[in-house]
Amino acid sequence: MKKSQIFIVEDHPIFRKGLIQLINEEPDMEVCGEAEDVFSATKKVRQLNPDLVIADITLKDTSGLELVKFINDNNLNIPVLVLSMHDEKIFAERALKSGAKGYIMKQEMSGNVTAAIRHVLAGKIYVSDAINDRILSSLTGRAVEGTSFDLEKDPSSVLTDRELEIFRMMGKGYRRNEIGKALNLNVNTIGTYRERIKEKLNLSSSNELMARAILWVQKVEEQEIK
């Protein structure tokens, strides 16, 4: 039996190694290649033409969602399963809108990732039951308690993927240099992003921006508990 070829894009070596081992233990799939950033991933994916790509959202050079968009914009016909530590209530729908075929939290990796891979390879969309309910409810016009924001005020409705990522890290107490190090960006670039976020959210000061970020993160975490 020909094994499905899986390509992994993940910038944490230990986690990547664990994921590779998990996949290679399966009788019907194997890892054919790996990368730690979008730039090298785009080249390798073109060369290897895998059956499926697993990509983290937070990578060294840019968001993993940019890789999803690249694959779709270039008609490579390779499904992407997004694997992330980020709150699925915020990023799962963004990933699907970017063209991903599934979204799974890293916390679920050991138990569900191979099932998610098979699900996507079969041509289906993989998300958690909670996200599936939320999407169906939005299509039918029903609000799901504890999972919706006021779209006119919600940062996730106006910020780009990278801006939202930085905004979230600010709300969790990360300093500029810490955000820059985590995302492989210099401090000046982080400052530019902060100004864009401030403008999009109609905020007048850095203090107001920080307060908004902290409150937003708290709201997201409260909804996650529910």
N, C-alpha and C positions, 0 to 999 in steps of 0.2 A: 504494500500500500504506500502510495506517495504521501509523504508528510507535508502538511501545510507549512509554508515558509513565513516566519514571523520576524519582523524587523523592529528593534527596540530603540527608542530615543529617550534617554534618561541621563541626567547629569550627575547623579549620585552613584558612584562606582559600586558601593556595597549593595545598595538596593537593586541596581541593574544586574549585578551578579546573582542575587537571589532570585530575581524574576527569570533570568535565563535558565537557571537550574530548575525552577518550577516548571517552565514550559518544556524543557528538554526531557523531563521525566515522563511526559505524555507520549503515548504510542503513535498519535496522529499529527503531531506538530513538532517543529524544531525552530530554533533561532538561527537565522541565516546571516544576521549582521546587526551592528549596533552603532550608535552615535550619541554624543553628549550635547550636541547643539543643532540648531536648525540648518545652519550653513552646510555642515558636513553631511547631515542627514539627506538634504535634497540631492546631493551628488550620488550618494550611495544607494538611495532608493531608486533613482533612475537606472543605475547599473544593475542592481539585483532584482528589481521588479518583484518584490515579495507579495505574498497573498494578503498580508495584513500588516499594518504598522500600529504599534503601541507607542503613544507619545505622552510625556508629562506636559503639563501646562507651563510650569516654571522651568525654563532652561537657561543656559549660560548667556546666549546672545539675544534671544527674544522669546516671546510666548510660543508655546507649542501649537497654539491655534493658528499661527502663521504658517506652520508646516501643513496643517489641515487645509488651509486656503490654497497653498501652493499646489498640493496634490490635486485638488479639485479644479483649480483654474487651468492647470496644464493637462486636464483630462487623462490622468494616469490610471484611473479606475482601480485605485487601491483603497480599500476601506481603512479607516483610522479609528482605533479605540483609544479614547483619552483616559489616562490613568493619573489621578491627582490627589493631593492631600487637601485641596481647596474645597470649601463648602459646595456641595452639589446643587443646593438651592440657588446659588448665584451663577455657577459656571457651567452646569450641565446643559441648560438651554442655550447658552452662548456657544458651547462646543457643537451642539447639534445644528445651530444656525450657521456655523462656520463650515459645516459639511461633514462633521464626525458622525460615525455610525454607532457610537456608544460612549458611555461615560461611567467610570467606576472609581470609587474612592480607594485610596491606597490601603486604608484600614480593612477593606474587604478582599485584598489581593489573594491571600493564601487560600481562601475558601471559594472565591467566585471568579477569579480572573480567567481560568481555563474554560469555564462555562460561558463567560462573556465572549471569549475569543470564538468559540464554536458558534455561538448565537450570531455574531456579526458575520462570520464566514458563511453562514447559511443565508445571508442576505437580509437579516433582521436587524432592528434597532435594539441596543441594549441599554437600559437605564434601570435604576432602582424602582420599586413599586411606588415609592413616595413621589418621585419625579414623574413617573408615568401618570399617576393620578392628577398631579398638578397640570401637566400638559393637556390632558383630556378635559379637565375642568376649565382651563383657559379657552379651549376651543368651543366649549358649550356655554361659555359666559358665566360659569359658576365660580365663585371664589372659594378657595380651600383655606380653612381656618389655620392661621399661623404660618402660611407660606406665601403671602402676597404683600407687596409694598404699594404705597402710593406712587404710581409711575411718574407723576409730575415732580416728585421730590426724591425719588430713589436714585442714588448715584449710578446703580447698575443699568439704568435706562439711558444715561447720557454719556457715560465715560467709555473709552475704548478698553480693550482687554488689558493692555499694559497700564493704563491710567487707573483702572479699577484695582489691579494688583498692587500698585504703589499705594493707593488710597487705603486698601485693606491693611497693608503692612504699617502704615502710619497709625491707623486705629488700634493696632496691636502693640504700639509703643516703640517701633523700630525708629532709630535715628537715620538721618540722611545717609551717612557713611555706611551704616549697616544695610540699608536698602540697596545702596549702590553695590556693595560687596556681594549681596545675595543674588542680584540680578545682573552682575557684571557690567554695571554702568558707572560712569564717574559722577561725582557729587554735583557738578554743574548741570548734568543732564537730569538728575533727580530734581534739582531746583526748577528746571524748565517744565518738567512734568507737573510739579506742584502748582506752578502758576497757571498752567492750562486747566488743571482740575479746579482751581479756585475760580477761574473765569467761568467755566461751564456750570459750576454750582452757584454762581452769583454770590460768592463770598468775598468779603472786603479785606480780610487780614489773615495772617498765618495762624493766629490763635483761634480764629473762627473756623479755619480749615481743620485744625487739629481736633477741636471740640466736635465738629461734625463727623469726622472720621471715627472717633472713639464711640460716639453715640450709635453710629451706623453698625459698627462691629458688634457692639453690645446687643443691638436689635437682632442681628443675624444669629448670634449665638443663643439668644433667648428662643428664637423660632426653631433652632436646631434641637434644643432641649424638648420642645413641644412635640 
